[in-house]
Amino acid sequence: MKIKELRLLNVTIKQNDEIIYQGKAEDVPEDLKELTYEKIYFQGVDVVVEI
């Protein structure tokens, strides 16, 4: 599944434990939308996506 397929969620996208995006899934920058994630989980009310 690609990051662009997540909708209506607040997401935190991390790469090597560094946050590279935090906000609404609909507003993820175009260059990140096509990436495939390795791990996804809930942390509080946010979805954390590790690439």
N, CA, C and O atoms as a CHARMM CRD file, in Angstrom:
* protein
*
  204
    1    1 MET  N      0.84700  -1.17500   0.00000 PROA 1      0.00000
    2    1 MET  CA     0.00000   0.00000   0.00000 PROA 1      0.00000
    3    1 MET  C      0.89300   1.23900   0.00000 PROA 1      0.00000
    4    1 MET  O      1.93800   1.26300   0.65000 PROA 1      0.00000
    5    2 LYS  N      0.47600   2.24900  -0.72400 PROA 2      0.00000
    6    2 LYS  CA     1.24000   3.48900  -0.80900 PROA 2      0.00000
    7    2 LYS  C      0.68600   4.51900   0.16700 PROA 2      0.00000
    8    2 LYS  O     -0.47700   4.45800   0.56600 PROA 2      0.00000
    9    3 ILE  N      1.53500   5.45600   0.53900 PROA 3      0.00000
   10    3 ILE  CA     1.15300   6.48400   1.49800 PROA 3      0.00000
   11    3 ILE  C     -0.05100   7.27900   1.00700 PROA 3      0.00000
   12    3 ILE  O     -0.89600   7.67000   1.81200 PROA 3      0.00000
   13    4 LYS  N     -0.14500   7.52300  -0.28900 PROA 4      0.00000
   14    4 LYS  CA    -1.25400   8.31700  -0.81900 PROA 4      0.00000
   15    4 LYS  C     -2.61200   7.64500  -0.60000 PROA 4      0.00000
   16    4 LYS  O     -3.64300   8.30400  -0.73600 PROA 4      0.00000
   17    5 GLU  N     -2.64000   6.36800  -0.27000 PROA 5      0.00000
   18    5 GLU  CA    -3.88200   5.65200  -0.05300 PROA 5      0.00000
   19    5 GLU  C     -4.44500   5.83400   1.36100 PROA 5      0.00000
   20    5 GLU  O     -5.57500   5.42500   1.62900 PROA 5      0.00000
   21    6 LEU  N     -3.68300   6.43500   2.25300 PROA 6      0.00000
   22    6 LEU  CA    -4.17500   6.77700   3.58300 PROA 6      0.00000
   23    6 LEU  C     -5.00100   8.05500   3.45600 PROA 6      0.00000
   24    6 LEU  O     -4.56800   9.01600   2.82200 PROA 6      0.00000
   25    7 ARG  N     -6.18000   8.06600   4.05300 PROA 7      0.00000
   26    7 ARG  CA    -7.03800   9.24700   3.95300 PROA 7      0.00000
   27    7 ARG  C     -7.67500   9.52800   5.30400 PROA 7      0.00000
   28    7 ARG  O     -7.86800   8.63600   6.13000 PROA 7      0.00000
   29    8 LEU  N     -7.99400  10.80000   5.49700 PROA 8      0.00000
   30    8 LEU  CA    -8.72400  11.26200   6.68100 PROA 8      0.00000
   31    8 LEU  C     -8.03300  10.90200   7.98800 PROA 8      0.00000
   32    8 LEU  O     -8.69100  10.62700   8.99100 PROA 8      0.00000
   33    9 LEU  N     -6.71200  10.90400   7.97100 PROA 9      0.00000
   34    9 LEU  CA    -5.94100  10.58300   9.16700 PROA 9      0.00000
   35    9 LEU  C     -4.84700  11.62000   9.36800 PROA 9      0.00000
   36    9 LEU  O     -4.36200  12.22900   8.41400 PROA 9      0.00000
   37   10 ASN  N     -4.46900  11.80800  10.62500 PROA 10     0.00000
   38   10 ASN  CA    -3.26500  12.57300  10.92600 PROA 10     0.00000
   39   10 ASN  C     -2.12000  11.58700  10.90500 PROA 10     0.00000
   40   10 ASN  O     -2.19000  10.53400  11.53700 PROA 10     0.00000
   41   11 VAL  N     -1.06800  11.92100  10.18400 PROA 11     0.00000
   42   11 VAL  CA     0.05400  11.00000  10.03600 PROA 11     0.00000
   43   11 VAL  C      1.36700  11.66800  10.42700 PROA 11     0.00000
   44   11 VAL  O      1.53600  12.88300  10.32600 PROA 11     0.00000
   45   12 THR  N      2.27500  10.83100  10.87300 PROA 12     0.00000
   46   12 THR  CA     3.66100  11.22100  11.08500 PROA 12     0.00000
   47   12 THR  C      4.48200  10.28100  10.23200 PROA 12     0.00000
   48   12 THR  O      4.42800   9.06600  10.42200 PROA 12     0.00000
   49   13 ILE  N      5.24300  10.82400   9.29400 PROA 13     0.00000
   50   13 ILE  CA     6.07600  10.00300   8.42600 PROA 13     0.00000
   51   13 ILE  C      7.51200  10.13500   8.89400 PROA 13     0.00000
   52   13 ILE  O      8.05200  11.23600   8.99800 PROA 13     0.00000
   53   14 LYS  N      8.11900   8.99300   9.17400 PROA 14     0.00000
   54   14 LYS  CA     9.48900   8.96900   9.67500 PROA 14     0.00000
   55   14 LYS  C     10.39000   8.20100   8.72500 PROA 14     0.00000
   56   14 LYS  O      9.97500   7.23900   8.07800 PROA 14     0.00000
   57   15 GLN  N     11.63500   8.65200   8.66100 PROA 15     0.00000
   58   15 GLN  CA    12.66400   7.93300   7.91800 PROA 15     0.00000
   59   15 GLN  C     13.90300   7.93500   8.80800 PROA 15     0.00000
   60   15 GLN  O     14.41900   8.99100   9.17400 PROA 15     0.00000
   61   16 ASN  N     14.36800   6.73900   9.14600 PROA 16     0.00000
   62   16 ASN  CA    15.51600   6.59900  10.04700 PROA 16     0.00000
   63   16 ASN  C     15.28100   7.33200  11.36700 PROA 16     0.00000
   64   16 ASN  O     16.16100   8.04500  11.84800 PROA 16     0.00000
   65   17 ASP  N     14.10000   7.15700  11.95000 PROA 17     0.00000
   66   17 ASP  CA    13.70000   7.77400  13.22400 PROA 17     0.00000
   67   17 ASP  C     13.62300   9.29900  13.18700 PROA 17     0.00000
   68   17 ASP  O     13.50300   9.92600  14.23900 PROA 17     0.00000
   69   18 GLU  N     13.69000   9.90900  12.00800 PROA 18     0.00000
   70   18 GLU  CA    13.56700  11.35800  11.86800 PROA 18     0.00000
   71   18 GLU  C     12.22100  11.66800  11.22200 PROA 18     0.00000
   72   18 GLU  O     11.86700  11.08300  10.19900 PROA 18     0.00000
   73   19 ILE  N     11.47400  12.59100  11.82400 PROA 19     0.00000
   74   19 ILE  CA    10.17600  12.97900  11.27700 PROA 19     0.00000
   75   19 ILE  C     10.41500  13.82200  10.02500 PROA 19     0.00000
   76   19 ILE  O     11.08300  14.85500  10.07500 PROA 19     0.00000
   77   20 ILE  N      9.85600  13.36300   8.89900 PROA 20     0.00000
   78   20 ILE  CA     9.99800  14.12500   7.65800 PROA 20     0.00000
   79   20 ILE  C      8.69100  14.78700   7.23100 PROA 20     0.00000
   80   20 ILE  O      8.68400  15.64400   6.34800 PROA 20     0.00000
   81   21 TYR  N      7.57200  14.38300   7.86900 PROA 21     0.00000
   82   21 TYR  CA     6.28400  15.04100   7.63300 PROA 21     0.00000
   83   21 TYR  C      5.37100  14.72800   8.80200 PROA 21     0.00000
   84   21 TYR  O      5.36800  13.61700   9.33100 PROA 21     0.00000
   85   22 GLN  N      4.60000  15.72400   9.19300 PROA 22     0.00000
   86   22 GLN  CA     3.59200  15.52300  10.22600 PROA 22     0.00000
   87   22 GLN  C      2.40300  16.39400   9.87400 PROA 22     0.00000
   88   22 GLN  O      2.54400  17.60400   9.69300 PROA 22     0.00000
   89   23 GLY  N      1.22500  15.78200   9.77600 PROA 23     0.00000
   90   23 GLY  CA     0.02000  16.53300   9.42500 PROA 23     0.00000
   91   23 GLY  C     -1.04000  15.61800   8.84400 PROA 23     0.00000
   92   23 GLY  O     -1.03500  14.41000   9.08100 PROA 23     0.00000
   93   24 LYS  N     -1.94900  16.20500   8.08200 PROA 24     0.00000
   94   24 LYS  CA    -3.04400  15.45400   7.48200 PROA 24     0.00000
   95   24 LYS  C     -2.54300  14.60700   6.32500 PROA 24     0.00000
   96   24 LYS  O     -1.68800  15.03900   5.55200 PROA 24     0.00000
   97   25 ALA  N     -3.07600  13.40600   6.21100 PROA 25     0.00000
   98   25 ALA  CA    -2.67700  12.49900   5.13400 PROA 25     0.00000
   99   25 ALA  C     -2.96700  13.10800   3.76700 PROA 25     0.00000
  100   25 ALA  O     -2.22500  12.87500   2.81300 PROA 25     0.00000
  101   26 GLU  N     -4.03900  13.88600   3.66700 PROA 26     0.00000
  102   26 GLU  CA    -4.39800  14.49500   2.38500 PROA 26     0.00000
  103   26 GLU  C     -3.38100  15.53700   1.93300 PROA 26     0.00000
  104   26 GLU  O     -3.30400  15.84700   0.74400 PROA 26     0.00000
  105   27 ASP  N     -2.60200  16.07900   2.86300 PROA 27     0.00000
  106   27 ASP  CA    -1.66600  17.15200   2.55000 PROA 27     0.00000
  107   27 ASP  C     -0.21600  16.68700   2.43600 PROA 27     0.00000
  108   27 ASP  O      0.69500  17.51300   2.38100 PROA 27     0.00000
  109   28 VAL  N      0.00300  15.38600   2.40100 PROA 28     0.00000
  110   28 VAL  CA     1.36400  14.85700   2.27100 PROA 28     0.00000
  111   28 VAL  C      1.97100  15.37800   0.96000 PROA 28     0.00000
  112   28 VAL  O      1.31400  15.33200  -0.08100 PROA 28     0.00000
  113   29 PRO  N      3.20700  15.86900   0.99900 PROA 29     0.00000
  114   29 PRO  CA     3.85000  16.35400  -0.22900 PROA 29     0.00000
  115   29 PRO  C      3.87800  15.28200  -1.32500 PROA 29     0.00000
  116   29 PRO  O      3.99400  14.08800  -1.04900 PROA 29     0.00000
  117   30 GLU  N      3.76900  15.73800  -2.55500 PROA 30     0.00000
  118   30 GLU  CA     3.69400  14.82800  -3.70500 PROA 30     0.00000
  119   30 GLU  C      4.85700  13.83800  -3.75800 PROA 30     0.00000
  120   30 GLU  O      4.66400  12.67600  -4.11600 PROA 30     0.00000
  121   31 ASP  N      6.06800  14.29000  -3.40300 PROA 31     0.00000
  122   31 ASP  CA     7.22600  13.39800  -3.49500 PROA 31     0.00000
  123   31 ASP  C      7.17300  12.25500  -2.48000 PROA 31     0.00000
  124   31 ASP  O      7.86800  11.25200  -2.64400 PROA 31     0.00000
  125   32 LEU  N      6.36300  12.39600  -1.44100 PROA 32     0.00000
  126   32 LEU  CA     6.22800  11.32700  -0.44800 PROA 32     0.00000
  127   32 LEU  C      5.04700  10.40400  -0.74400 PROA 32     0.00000
  128   32 LEU  O      5.03100   9.26000  -0.28800 PROA 32     0.00000
  129   33 LYS  N      4.07700  10.87900  -1.48900 PROA 33     0.00000
  130   33 LYS  CA     2.85100  10.10800  -1.71100 PROA 33     0.00000
  131   33 LYS  C      3.07900   8.77300  -2.40200 PROA 33     0.00000
  132   33 LYS  O      2.33700   7.82400  -2.14800 PROA 33     0.00000
  133   34 GLU  N      4.05900   8.67300  -3.24700 PROA 34     0.00000
  134   34 GLU  CA     4.28500   7.44800  -4.00700 PROA 34     0.00000
  135   34 GLU  C      5.17100   6.43600  -3.28000 PROA 34     0.00000
  136   34 GLU  O      5.36200   5.32000  -3.76300 PROA 34     0.00000
  137   35 LEU  N      5.70600   6.81800  -2.13100 PROA 35     0.00000
  138   35 LEU  CA     6.58200   5.90600  -1.39900 PROA 35     0.00000
  139   35 LEU  C      5.78800   4.78000  -0.75600 PROA 35     0.00000
  140   35 LEU  O      4.64100   4.96400  -0.35100 PROA 35     0.00000
  141   36 THR  N      6.39800   3.64100  -0.67100 PROA 36     0.00000
  142   36 THR  CA     5.80100   2.49600   0.00600 PROA 36     0.00000
  143   36 THR  C      6.40300   2.42300   1.40400 PROA 36     0.00000
  144   36 THR  O      7.61300   2.56300   1.58000 PROA 36     0.00000
  145   37 TYR  N      5.54800   2.20300   2.38800 PROA 37     0.00000
  146   37 TYR  CA     6.05600   2.19200   3.75000 PROA 37     0.00000
  147   37 TYR  C      6.45300   0.80300   4.20800 PROA 37     0.00000
  148   37 TYR  O      5.95400  -0.20200   3.70100 PROA 37     0.00000
  149   38 GLU  N      7.35800   0.76400   5.17400 PROA 38     0.00000
  150   38 GLU  CA     7.82400  -0.50000   5.74500 PROA 38     0.00000
  151   38 GLU  C      7.01400  -0.90000   6.96900 PROA 38     0.00000
  152   38 GLU  O      6.77700  -2.08500   7.20300 PROA 38     0.00000
  153   39 LYS  N      6.59100   0.08300   7.74400 PROA 39     0.00000
  154   39 LYS  CA     5.90500  -0.18300   9.00300 PROA 39     0.00000
  155   39 LYS  C      4.88800   0.92000   9.24900 PROA 39     0.00000
  156   39 LYS  O      5.13900   2.08600   8.94500 PROA 39     0.00000
  157   40 ILE  N      3.74000   0.54500   9.80100 PROA 40     0.00000
  158   40 ILE  CA     2.70300   1.51800  10.11500 PROA 40     0.00000
  159   40 ILE  C      2.05500   1.10300  11.43000 PROA 40     0.00000
  160   40 ILE  O      1.77700  -0.07500  11.65300 PROA 40     0.00000
  161   41 TYR  N      1.81400   2.09600  12.30900 PROA 41     0.00000
  162   41 TYR  CA     1.21400   1.79600  13.61000 PROA 41     0.00000
  163   41 TYR  C      0.58500   3.06100  14.18600 PROA 41     0.00000
  164   41 TYR  O      0.87900   4.17100  13.74300 PROA 41     0.00000
  165   42 PHE  N     -0.28300   2.87900  15.17600 PROA 42     0.00000
  166   42 PHE  CA    -0.90800   4.00200  15.86200 PROA 42     0.00000
  167   42 PHE  C     -0.04600   4.41300  17.04400 PROA 42     0.00000
  168   42 PHE  O      0.50500   3.57300  17.75500 PROA 42     0.00000
  169   43 GLN  N      0.05700   5.72200  17.24000 PROA 43     0.00000
  170   43 GLN  CA     0.73100   6.26500  18.40500 PROA 43     0.00000
  171   43 GLN  C     -0.16500   7.40800  18.88600 PROA 43     0.00000
  172   43 GLN  O     -0.19700   8.47600  18.27500 PROA 43     0.00000
  173   44 GLY  N     -0.88300   7.18000  19.96900 PROA 44     0.00000
  174   44 GLY  CA    -1.89700   8.14800  20.40200 PROA 44     0.00000
  175   44 GLY  C     -3.00300   8.18700  19.37700 PROA 44     0.00000
  176   44 GLY  O     -3.59600   7.15700  19.05500 PROA 44     0.00000
  177   45 VAL  N     -3.29200   9.39000  18.85100 PROA 45     0.00000
  178   45 VAL  CA    -4.34800   9.53100  17.83600 PROA 45     0.00000
  179   45 VAL  C     -3.77000   9.60200  16.42300 PROA 45     0.00000
  180   45 VAL  O     -4.52600   9.70400  15.45700 PROA 45     0.00000
  181   46 ASP  N     -2.46800   9.55100  16.29000 PROA 46     0.00000
  182   46 ASP  CA    -1.81600   9.63800  14.97600 PROA 46     0.00000
  183   46 ASP  C     -1.41600   8.26300  14.45800 PROA 46     0.00000
  184   46 ASP  O     -1.19600   7.32300  15.22100 PROA 46     0.00000
  185   47 VAL  N     -1.33000   8.18200  13.15200 PROA 47     0.00000
  186   47 VAL  CA    -0.77200   7.00600  12.48900 PROA 47     0.00000
  187   47 VAL  C      0.68800   7.31300  12.18400 PROA 47     0.00000
  188   47 VAL  O      0.99000   8.33100  11.56100 PROA 47     0.00000
  189   48 VAL  N      1.57700   6.46000  12.60900 PROA 48     0.00000
  190   48 VAL  CA     3.00500   6.65700  12.33900 PROA 48     0.00000
  191   48 VAL  C      3.39100   5.73300  11.17900 PROA 48     0.00000
  192   48 VAL  O      3.13100   4.53000  11.20300 PROA 48     0.00000
  193   49 VAL  N      4.01100   6.32600  10.17700 PROA 49     0.00000
  194   49 VAL  CA     4.40200   5.60400   8.97500 PROA 49     0.00000
  195   49 VAL  C      5.92800   5.65900   8.89300 PROA 49     0.00000
  196   49 VAL  O      6.50900   6.74400   8.86300 PROA 49     0.00000
  197   50 GLU  N      6.57300   4.50500   8.85800 PROA 50     0.00000
  198   50 GLU  CA     8.02500   4.47200   8.72400 PROA 50     0.00000
  199   50 GLU  C      8.36700   4.01300   7.31400 PROA 50     0.00000
  200   50 GLU  O      7.86200   2.99800   6.83400 PROA 50     0.00000
  201   51 ILE  N      9.24100   4.78500   6.65600 PROA 51     0.00000
  202   51 ILE  CA     9.63700   4.44000   5.28900 PROA 51     0.00000
  203   51 ILE  C     11.10900   4.08700   5.25100 PROA 51     0.00000
  204   51 ILE  O     11.63900   3.76600   4.18700 PROA 51     0.00000
